[in-house]
Amino acid sequence: MSNGPSDARAQAEPAQPSRSVLVKEQRRLEEDREAGGHWKKWGPYLSERQWGTVREDYSESGDAWNYFTHDQARSRAYRWGEDGLGGISDDGQRLCFALALWNERDPILKERLFGLTNSESNHGEDVKEYYFYLDSTPTHSYMKYLYKYPQREFPYRDLVETSRHRSREEFEYELLDTAVFDDDRYFDVFLEYAKEDPEDMLIQVTVHNRGPEAARLHVLPTLWFRNTWSWGKNGGKPLLREACGTIHASHPEVGDYTLACDGRPEFLFTENESNVSLLWGQPNPTPFVKDAFHRYVVSGDTGAINPEKTGTKAAARYILDVPAGGASIVRLRLSARLPARPFAKSFDATVAARKKDADEFYQRITPGSLNEDERRVHRQALAGMLWSKQYYFYDVDTWLKEHEAHPLVGTSRRRMRNAEWFHMFNGDIISMPDKWEYPWYAAWDLAFHTLALALVDLDFAKAQLLLMLRSLYVHPNGQIPAYEWNFSDVNPPVHAWATLFLYRTEQALGREDIDFLERSFQGLMLNFNWWVNRKDPDGRNVFAGGFLGLDNIGVFDRSAPLPTGGSLEQADGTAWMAFYCQSMIEIALILADHDPVYEEAAFKFIEHFMWIAYAMDRIGEHNDEMWDETDGFFYDVLRLPDGSATRLKVRSMVGLIPLCASTIFGPDDFERYPRLRELVNLFRERHPDVVAQVAPTEHGFVGYAGRRLLSPLSRKRLERVLGYLLDEKEFLSPYGIRSLSRYHQDHPFVLHVGGDAHRVSYLPAESDTGMFGGNSNWRGPVWMPVNALIVRGLLNLYGFYGDDFTVECPTGSGRRMTLFEVAEEIKQRLTSIFLRDANGRRPVYGGTAKFQEDPHWRDLILFYEYFNGDNGAGLGASHQTGWTGVIARLLDLFGRTSAADILEEKEKRRLVDRLVRERAYGAVSPGSA
């Protein structure tokens, strides 16, 4: 996953076609850019879960999961957002639309997804539903969603009680395990959206009965306003009312819309207000409250709904008798300018046309070398990315005042989560890791999201990175917010690299956005200085980042005080900073072509990199440095209060991050900057020992085609680290790179502190420790984002060392590969997680027969948070197409790139001929010869 000059042509994208040959969806994107985003005004901006979030937590204890529960959600109005099944909203989430369902057996109306909280499950929070994001264009002109709804009673109680009694050593209890889907007694509820224009949305609900008998389903398409009036927002209360057989919506900010409903459904109206009588035993301010439709449909309470047919929440109730093996269709239309005949023949024609537009769009952007199954994975991954957009609203200043916990306002001394972030105001459409499990942004996740999003909507991807660097998000001290549970936690600094990646991607398309690069650079400079000032407390260029997103990978909780006292010097934190320096050097050099003042900025980061790399392995043998010469690997260093230090010899992803920090530069990248050259020469004269120790430097060893390499790894050290990386008994899994070496399965690392044994052993699947929550586990499984960075590092190293540098892959096999071939081998293993194998089975679904064998399940791809290090089965959050969506970028990259693209033009013919002759890794992509 390369970038910048170090991309060495790995970003071989086709030239941007002229507007006259753009497909229709690309034209909409162009129109959207010119018109300020009107095609994206409506989109899938509802979360799948608003209950149990930090924003809705007004408890004394800060126990968000138990303060606002799923059971309360149908009766309790939200403060900061909304949720729903397959829902959409405007880009301020003021007017919302989603489905509600009832199978005549469930105790509640199905208005939102159900799942277990962090304390209810043996492996932490987990959604217990089957839903799939099947398709979406970047403007959301066409979207398709599938929800699988059982015809039997939904096993809410069974899921909670059985899960509570399972140990950490047991598997999770899944919805399929309850037998609720036996005999295929369920409905496939497909929801499609097709835009006639930016303000006219055609909605089609298709219900398939997969069971052996006819079954009844109540379908309630629901339209409602997010409750802003109860919280003192100006502008007046909006109104929904029945008008000429439609539901008319009027909002002082959004304007007027009409929901037309085909057929003759029953219209229901109520208010989006809390049922305070039920919740807290107080009189309701209005007789019509949020849970009215549940009470009316499920309990038969006819007094629950407003007979005047007005309110702030409305639904059209359809009762469908669906024959066995048959289907029923409900058609709706939400429009600012409803046509006289909303369901004429043009309705079906428009839905079909938008579907065709989506097909045409993906045909245009998908590499021709991908086979049918790879295309399926590629498209569903990107659909998941696009469906995972969400309107995220959080005014921390107001939230703290409401908690009487603002540190600068009032007299309260109460300590509250995120109190130091009172400056923050979030109110944007943001790419979420997962709209159920993580319906809040995570900064380092988002950087990886942009790599895949850039394939479909480069403007949106760039805007997402800039959001994290805005004054309303970033802390005045320069810290980028981590996530809403603790904005002050520390994530890896990958945003500079992602910024550079997007810039180079756009540059390859014939556009150069220097303004984007410069705006990003200013925010990144502030963040870099925060790292230097806050995370290198002793000024030794050794960083103690803390959490760094790797959860329970190590011996200790890295966000908490150490039980030994002292401090932890982190090999990954230090390597991340070396990586940060490399990206900032490249950005500064690009900007220096436009303003020479950036030459000194480039030197600042070169100097930082040199000292950081030197700190990881100083001249001589030292027990307090991260590189272990005996083992040939990087480790964290535990520094004790008495000043002594010891390496924590856990072979983990911590020691592989230095490999990711490998960036190459062209032969002229430094020579054309006189001030930079002068400063670099001065550094060489003043610090010859540092220059000699850091491998290979700008004025040191020259690689293939005159290129230069910045890396913490010399060639010798690289070979030793690769020996571990490519050993199937260590890191190399059949499905990518494990986060912890399999060596520790039989040789666990144990550290005794004060009578306690702190143990780290290889766990291929779920965690057996509660550190960072039950479903966090870096002690063995494969994680997509760091695998992508390893691939990126290998491609850069190949661009430097060329075709003559080979390694055994797998280690001990006798099979020699170039580093390009190694990168592609890892990519093949990663993509095999999702693709059908020789037996037609997808490793992602493990031994789940329904997903492996049933024609209505087997081509529905879920993109999990991480994957079993031994068999590739999906684990953790089931819809984290956030950073797992990077698989689409890997498919695209290797679908367009051969080794010949990375090396020089004059070498292409020789390399292509050799690769084809030796059949080293399949067909070379078109255009690379």
N, C-alpha and C positions, 0 to 999 in steps of 0.2 A: 504494500500500500504506500507507494512512493509519492514524493512531492518535490516541487521546485527543481533547480538544476539537478538535484539528487534524484529526481524522477527518471532521469536518463532515458527519456522518451517512453517511459512506462505508461504515461497518460495519453496513449495514442487514440484520441477521439476523432471521429469523422469531422470534417469541416462543417460549420454551421450552414445549413442550406439557406438559400435566399427565401424571402418571405413568400414568394410566388409558389414555392414548392412545399411550404410548410403544411403538415396535416392539420386538420381542423382544431384539434386540441392545442397544438403548438400556436396556432393563430390566437386562440383564446388567451393563452399565456402572454403573448405579445400585447394583445388588447388590454389584458389585466394590468400589465406593467405601465402602459400608457395612460390608463384610466384610473389608476390608483387603487386597484384591488377589487373592483366591483364584481368580477366573476367569482371571487372567493368570499363574498360577503356571507354566503350561506355554506356551511360545511359541517362535518361530523364533530362539532366542537363541544358536545356534551361528554362528560366523563362517564365511565361505567359505574363509578362509586364515588359519592360525595360524603356519605356517612363514614365515620371512623377516621376522618382526616384531621390534621392539626388545626386547619382553619376553623373547623366546626367545634373544636374542643374549648369549652368554657368551664372545665372542671377545676377544682382546687389542686388535684394531683397531677394533672397533665396526662391522664390516661385516655388518650383520644379514642382508642378502639372501643372502650367500654362506656365512654361518656355519651356517644351518639351511635347507637347500634343499628343494624339492619332492620330489626323488628320495629324500631322507632321511626325509621325513615319514611314509611308510608303515611305517618301521622304528623310528622314534625317538619316545618318549613326550614329550609336551609338558609344560612346567612350569606355564604360566599360563592355558591355555585349550584348546579343542578346535575342530575344524572338520569339515565333512561336506557331502554333497550334499543340499540341501533339508532340512536337519536341524532338530530341535527339542531342547529340553532344559528341565529345571526352571529356576527363576529364579536358582539358584546354580550352574548348569551342573555338577551333580554326576552326574546320570544323563542320558545323551545317546542320541538315535536319529537315524539317517540312512540313506541308501541307498548301497550299493556295486553296481557293475555290471561285467560283462565280456562282450565280444562274441565271444570265442574267437579273436580276432586280436591284441588288444593285448598288449604285453609286460608290462603291469602291471594289477592290479585297479584299476578307477576308483572310488576312495574319496573323492576331493576334486578340486576344480577345478585345472586347469593354467594357468599363465601365465608370461610372461617377466619376468625381473628387470630392475631399472633399467639394468644394464650389458649386457643381452642384446639389447635392442630399439633400433632407431634413434630411437624417440621415447619411450623410458622404459618403465617397467613397464606390463604390460597383460595382462589375462586373455584367454586364447585358447579360450574356450568359448562356447556359446550356451545360455543359461538365462534364465528369465523368471519374475518374480513376478506371477502373474496375478490373485490375489485374496486378500484377508484382511479379516476384521472386526477391530475394535480389541481385543476380548478373545481373538482367535485361536480363536473357536469354529468358524470355517471358514477354511481357507487352501488355496490352490492354487498349485502350482509346476510348471514345465515345464523339462525338460532334454532337449536334442537330442543324441543319442549316435550317432556314425557306426557303420555296420556294417563298414566297412573299418578297417584298423589306424590308430589315432590317430597323426597325424604329429608326434610330439613332437620328434624330431631335426630334421625339415625346418623346423619353426617357429623353432627356435633358430638353426640354421645360416643360413637365408635371411635372417632378421631381422638377424643380426650383420653381414651383408655389405651391408646397405642403408645409404645415406647419410641424413643428416637432411633432405635435399631430396626424398627419395622417400617414397611412402606407406608406411604400416605393412603388414606381411604378415599377412593375416588368415586365419582358419581356412577360410573359404569359398574363399580363393585357392588352397588346396592341392588342390582337386578332391575332397576326401574325402566331400563331400555330393553329388557328381555322380550322376545317375540316381535321386536321392531314396533312396539306400541308407543310410537312417538310421532310428533309433527315436525317436519322440516319447514320452518317459517323463513322464507326468503323475502328480504326487503330491498327494493331497488329504488334509487332516486335518479331522475333524469331531468336536467334543466333545459327548458325551452329557451330561456334567456336568464340573466343573472337574478331576476326577481320572480321567476315562474318555474316552480318545481313540481314535476310529475312524480307521484309516489305509487308504487305498485307492491302489494303484499301478496305473495303466492304461497299458499299453505298446502303442503303435500302430506297426506296421511300414509305413513310407511307401514301401518299395522294391518292385521288380517281382517279387521272389522271396521265398519263405519264408526266415526267418532265425531263428537261435537267440540267446537272450539269457539270461545268468545274472543273476538279481536277488537281491541279498543284503541284505535289511533288517537293519540292525546296531544292537545295543543295547550300550552300554558305559558304564563309569564314568570320569569324569575322574580321572587319577592324582593323588591327594592324599597317599596313604600313603607314597610314596617320598620325600616332602619333609618328613616328620616331623609331618604334621598329626594331631592327636589324634582319637579317635573310633573307631578300628579300621578294618580293611580291609573293604570291601563285598564282596558275592558275587553272582555270577550262576550259576544252575544249571538243568538241565532238570528239569521237574516236570510229570508227567502230560501230556506232549505240548505243553508251553508252556515259555517261558523266564521263570524267576522271578528278580526282582531284589530284593536286600535291602541297604539302606544305613542306617547308624546315624543319619543326619540326615534323609534324604529319606523313609525308611520302605520299605514293601514295594510292589512293582508286579509285574504279570504281563503278558508279551507273548504273546498268543495269535496263532497263525498258521494261517490257513485252508489246507486241503489237507494234504499230507504232506511238508513241506520237510525237508531234511537240516539238523540243528542242528550248528553249529560253535562251539567254545569255545576261548578262549586268554586270555592276560593282556595288559592294556594296559601293557606294560613294554617298554623299549627292547631291541632286538636288539644288545647291546653287542659280541657276537662279530662280527657283520657290520660294524658301524660303526667299532669301535675295536680289534678283534682281541683282546678279552678274554673270559674265560669268562662265559657267560650265567648269571645267578643262578637262572633258571628255564628249563626247556626250551621253554616256550610263551610266545611273545613277540608284539609288536604286529603284525608282518607275517605272522602265521601264515595268515590267510585268503588273502592273495596267494600265498603259497608253495603252499598246498593246492590252490587253484582253478586257478591259472595254470600252476604248475610240477608239480603232481601229487604234492607232498611230503606223504604221508599221516601222517608223524610230526610234522608241524608243529602239529596241533591236539590238544587234550587229550581222550583217550578217556574220561576220567571225566566229561566234559561239565559242567565247572565252570570258573570263571575270573572275569575282570573285563571281558571283551569277548566278545560272542556274536553269532551271525548265523543267520538261517534262509535256507538256499540253495534257491532255485527255479530250475529250468531250463525256460525257456519256448520253445517252437517256435511262432513267431508267423507266421501265413500272410501272404502278400503282400496289402497293403491291409487286413489284419485287425488285431485287438487281443486282448490277453490281460490278465486282471485278477488282481492279488494283493491279498488283504484281510488286515489285521492289526488288533489291538486292544491298546492299552497302557492298563492300568487298575489302579487301587488296589483295586477291588472288581469283579473280573471276573464277569460274569453266567454262569449255567450254560450258556447257548447263545449264545456271543459273536457268531456269524455267522448268526443267525436272520434272518427277513425284516425285523426291526426295524433291522438294520444298514443296509441300503439305504435304508430309510425315514428314518433319522436323517441320513445323508449328504445326501439330497435335502432334508430339512427345514432343515438348516444352510445349504445353498446358497440356499434360498428366503429364510432369515433375512437372509443377506448381501445378496441382491437388494433385499429390503424396506428394509434399512438404507440402502443407497446411493440408493434411490429417495427416501427421506425427506430425506437431506442434500444431494442434488444439485439445483441450480437447475433449475426446469422449462423455462427458456429455452434450455438447452443441447440441441444436436442429438445424434443417435446417436453420431457420431464424437467430438464433444467429450466426451460422457459416457464413452466408452471411454478417452480420454486421462485424464480426471479420475479415473476409478476405478483405472486401472492405476498412475497416479502415486501415489495414496494407498496402494494395495496395496504398491508398492515401498517407501514410507516405513515401513509396518508390518512388512514382512518384514526391514527393515534394522535392527531392534532386535538388540542383541547383549549378552550378559553379558561385561562387561569387568572383568578382575581384574588389579590391579597394585599390589603393596605395594612402593613404591620403597625404603623403608628396608631391607626384607629383600633386595631385589634388589641394592642397593649393597653390603650386607654380603657377599652371595654372590660379588660381584665383587671383594671386598676393596678397595672404593673408597669406603666411607662417609666423608665428610669429618670426622665427629665421633667415629667409633668405630675403634679400632685405630691402627696406625702407618703405614698405607699412604699414600703421597703420589700415588698413581695418579689421574689425571684421567679421569673417566668421564661419559658423557652423563647429563644431568639430576641431577647430584650435589647441586645446590642445592635439589632438590625432595624431600629425604629425608623430609619430614613427610607426604608424600602417600600416601593409601591409597584405592584405587578398587576397588569390588566391587559393581557395580550394573548393571542393564539400561539401556543407553544407546543412543540413536539414532546410528547410524554414517553417515558420508557414503557408504560403499560397503563391503560386508563382504568383498570380495576386495581391491580396490585400496587401500582405506583402512580396514582392520579395527581402527581405533582412532578415538576421538572427536576431533573438531576443533572448538574452542570457537566460532569465529564461524560455521562451517557450521551447528552445532547450533542457534544462534539462529534461523536461517532455517528449519531443519527444523520448529521449533515452530509456525510460521505455518500450514503445511499440516497438521501433526498435530492442531492445534486444531480442524480441521474434523471429525475423527473421534473424538478423545480428548483433551479439554481438560485433564483431570486429569494425564494423562501428559505433555502438553506443558509444563504449569507445573512439574511435578516435574523435568523435564529442565533447565529454566533454574535452578532452585534448586540442583541438583547442582553446577553450575559455581561457585556462590557459597558452597558449604559449606566449613567449615574443613578438611575432609579433602581438598579439591580446591584451592581458592584458596591461593596462597602467603601466608604470614604478612605479607608486605609489601604484599599487596593485588592482586598480579598474577593474572589468570585464566590457567590453563594452556592452551597453544596446541594441541599434539599431541605424541604420544609420541616422535617423532624429536627434538624440541627443545621441551620445555614452556616454555622461556624466550623463544621467539620471540614476536613481537608481532602480534596479530590486531586488526582494527578493533573498537572498542568499541560493539557493536550490541546488547548484552544489555539495556540499559535500555529501548531502543525495543521490543525483543521482549517484555519484561516488561509494558510499558504496553499493547502490542497485545493480549496475552492477557487482561489485566485488562479492557480495553474490550470485547473479544469476549464475555467471560463476563457483563459488565454488561449487554450488549445481550440476553442470554438471561434476564435477570431475577435474576441472582445477583451479589453484590458481595463479592469476597474481599479485604478490607482486610488480613487477616493475611498473605496471599501478597505483597501489594504492600509491606507494611512489612518483612517478612523480606527481600525482594529489595533494598529500598532500603538496608538496613544494609550488605549485601555490596557493593552498587554504590558506595556512598559510599567504602568502603575502596579499591575498584578505581579510582575517579575520582582519589582522592588519590595513588595510585601513578602514574597518568599524569602528574599535575601535577608530582610530585616527581622522577620518573625520566625523563620524555620531553620536558620543557621545561627543559633544563639551565641556560639563561641567564635563566630567569624572564621571558621576553618574550612569553609566550602564543603562541609559535611552536613547533610540535611536530615532533620527528624520530622518528617511530614506528619506523622501520626497515622490516622485511619487510611488515607490514600486509596480508598475504594476497594481494598483487597480483603476486607472483613477479617475472617478468622484464619488467615493464612499462616500466621506465626505463632510463637510460643505464648505471647501476651496480647491482651487487648491494647492495641497501639494508640488508642485514643485516651487511655486512662493512665494514671500514675503507675509506674512499675512497682511490683511488690519488692523488688530488690533495692528500690531507690535508684538514683542516677538517671541515665537517659539511654535512649535507643537511637543509634546512628544507622539510618536505613539505606541499604544498597539500592532499593527501588526509588526512594525519594531523591537520592543523590543522582541516580541515572536519569530520572525524570527531569531534573534540572539541567543536566547535560543536554538532553533532548530539547528542552525549552530553549537553551542557548542556540543550538543549531538552527532551529526554526526562525528565531529572531535574527540571526545572522543573515539568513536568506532573505527575509523580508526587508531588512535594512539595506541590503545590496540592491534589491529591486528599486527601493525608494531613492537610493543614492543616484540612480540614473536620472532622477528628476530633480533631486536637491542634494548637493554635495554634503550638506550638514549631516546626512545619515551615515557618512563614512565613519565618523567617530562613534556613532551608535553601534555600527557593525563591529568596530574594534572592541567596544565595551563587552560585547557578548562573546567575541573570540577569546578575550582575556578571561572572562568568567569560565568559559568552557575549559580552557587549559588548566586553571586552578582546580576546578571540580574534578576533572579526569585524573589529575595528579593526586588529589586527596584520596581517591579511591585506591590508588596503589603507588605509594611514594617509593623513591629509590631506597633499596635495601630491604631487609626482612623486618616486618613490623607485625606484632600481634594485634595491633589496634587499627588495622586497615581492613577494608572490605574484601580485597582479593586474597584468596588463600592459595599460595603457590603450590602447596602439597596436593590439594584437591583439584586445583584448576577451576575454581568457581567463586562467585561473589556471594557473601553472606552479610546479614545484618550484624552490627557490632553492639554488644551490651557494655556500656561504660558505667562502672560502679561508682558510688560516692567517693571512694578513696582514690579515684583516678585510674585504677586498673581497668582493663578491658578484655573481653573475650568474644570470639565469633560464635554466633548461634548457627551451628552447622545444619540448617534445614535447607535442603535442596528444593527450592520453590521458584515460582515466577519472579520472586524478588531478585534472584540472581540471573534471570534472563532479560530483565528490562535493559541492562547495559547493552545487550545486543541490538535492541530496538533503537538505541541512540547512535545510529550510524548514518551519516549524511555525507554525500559526495558533492564536489564542486567541479565545474569545468576548468580547463587550464587557464582561462583568461578571467575567471570570476574575481580574482583579487588584483590582477596586474593592472587593470584599467582605472584603479582608484589610487591616486598618488598619496593622499593623506593616509589612507588605510595602510598602504604598503610601508610608509614611513613608520607608523606606529607598530606594525607587526615586527619590522626589523629591530626596532628599539626593544621590544619585548624579548626577542631572541637573544639579543646582546646581554640583556640584564638577567635572563633566566635560562641559560643554556641547559641546565640539568632538567628543568621542567619540560622543555621542548624535546629533549632527548628521550624522556620517559613516556611521554604521551604519544600514542601511536596513530597512524602516520599523520603528520601535521601539514599545515598549508605549505611550508617550505621544506617538508621532509620527503618521504617516499612518494614518488609519482606512479600512479597506477595506469590502468588501461586508458588509452587515448589521452594521456596527459592529465587525467583527473586526479583530484586530491580528496583525501578522506579525513573526516573528523569522526573519531570513535574512541571510546574508552578501551577498546580491545585491539591489541597488536595481533598480527597474523597468528602468532603462536598461541596467544590466549584465545583467539577466535576458534582455532581448531580444537582446543580443549573444551570450550563451552559447547561447541557443536557436537562433540562426542557425547555429551549428556543429552543435549536437545534431541538428537536423532537416534537415541538408544530406546528401543521398545520396552526395555526393562526399567527405563527412567521416565523421560518426558513424552516420548513419541507414542501416542495412542493411535489405534486404527482410525480415530475420528478427530485428529488434530493434536495440539500440544496440551498436555495436562498442566494444571496449575501447581501441582506438587508431584515430585518424583515418586514413581511406583516403588522405588527402592525402599521408601519408608513404610511400606506395607509390612515387610519382614524386619525392618530396622528402624523402628520409631525413634524419633529424637526425644530425649527426656532430660529436663533440667530441674534439679531439686533446689527449691528455695524455701528456707524456713520450715522444713518438714513437709512441704507440699511438692508433689511431682507434677510439673507442667509437661504435658506430652503432646507431640505432634506425630500423627501417623496418617498414611495414605488412605483416603476414603473416596472411592470412585464416584459415589452418588451423594446422597443427602448427608448433612452434617450430624454428628453425634454430640455436638456441643451447642450450648445456648449463646455463645459469644456472638454478638451482633444479630441476634434473632435466629430462630430455628431454621429458616430456609436460606441462610447465607452460608456458602461453603466454597472456599478456594483450596480445600485440602485434597484435591485430586481431579475434580471435573474439568471439562474443557469449557473455556469462556471465549466467546467470539472476538471481543474487542482486542484483547492482548494477542490473540492469534493473528489478527489482521496486522498489528504492529510488528510482529515477528516476521510476517511475510514481507512487509514494507522494508524492514531492516535487511533481510536477505537479498531483496532485489537491489537495494542500494549497494550492498557489499559485492554483489555480482557485477554491477556497473563499474566498480572500482577494480576488482581482481580479475574480471573477465573469465574467459572460457577455460583457462589453464588451471584455475584453482578448483579442485574437486575434493569431495569428502565421501566417506562411506555413508550410505543411506539405504536402509537402516544400519546403524553402527554394528559392525561385525558380519554384515551380509556379504562383503566383498564387492558390492555394487557401488561404483563411483558415480557421483552426480556433480554437476555444476551447481552453484548456489541458486541459479534460476530454476533448475530442475528440482532442487530441494523446496524452493518456494512453491512451485506448482504441485509438488507432491503433498505438501501440507494443505494447499487449497483443495486438492482432490479429496483428501481425507475429511476436511471440513464439510464440503458439499455432499459427501456421501452420507452424512447424517440425515439429510432430507430426501435423498433420491432413492428410488426403488433399487434394491440389489438384485442379484441374479435370481433370487427366489420371489421377487416381486414385493419384498418387505422393506419398509422404511425404518432404519434404525431409530429414528427420533421417537417412534411409538413403541419401542421395546417389545414386550410380549403381549400387548393389548390387542387381542384378536379382532375386535370390532374395527379398529383403525387400520389393521393390516389386511383384512379380508373383505369387508363389506364395501360394495361399490358406491354406497352413499356416504362413505367415510374416508376411504383410503387415499383420495386425492385432495383432501382438505389438510393443508399444512399449517401446523402451529410452530411458532418460533420462540422457543423457550429461553429462559434466562441463562441457563447453562446446561451441560450435557454430561452424561455418565462417561467417565474417562476410560471405561473398558468396553461398553457396548453401544455408546452413542445415544442412549435414551434421553429424552428431554426431561429437565428438572427445573424446580423453582417456578417462577412466574411463567405461565403458559402462553402469554401474549406479548412477550417482550420483543416485539419486532423493532424495538428501539435499536439497541446496539447489535442485536442478533441480525437485524436487517442488513448489516454490513455484508452478509453473504451475497446479497444482490450485487454489491460493488465488486466483490471478488469474482463472481461469475462474469461480470462485465469486463473487468480488467484482463483476466486471462482469456476471455473470449475474443479480445481484440489485440492482445499483445503476445508476441513471441520473444524469445531471447534476442532475436535480431533487432527488435525495436529498441532494446536497451543499449546495445553496442552501436558502434559507428556504422554509418550508411555504407561505407565501402566494404564492410565485413558481412553485410546482410546475405549476399548470395552464397558465400562459403558456409555460413552458419545454417541457413535454411536447407541447403543441399545436405549438410551433414545430419541435421535433425530429422529430415525426411528419410534419409538413408538408414539411419540407426533406429528410427521409430522410437525415439527416446521418450516422447510424451504426446503422441498423437498428432493430429493434423495441425499444421501451422495456420494461423488465422489469415483470412484473405486480406490483402493489402500490406502484409508484412514482408512479402517477398519483393 
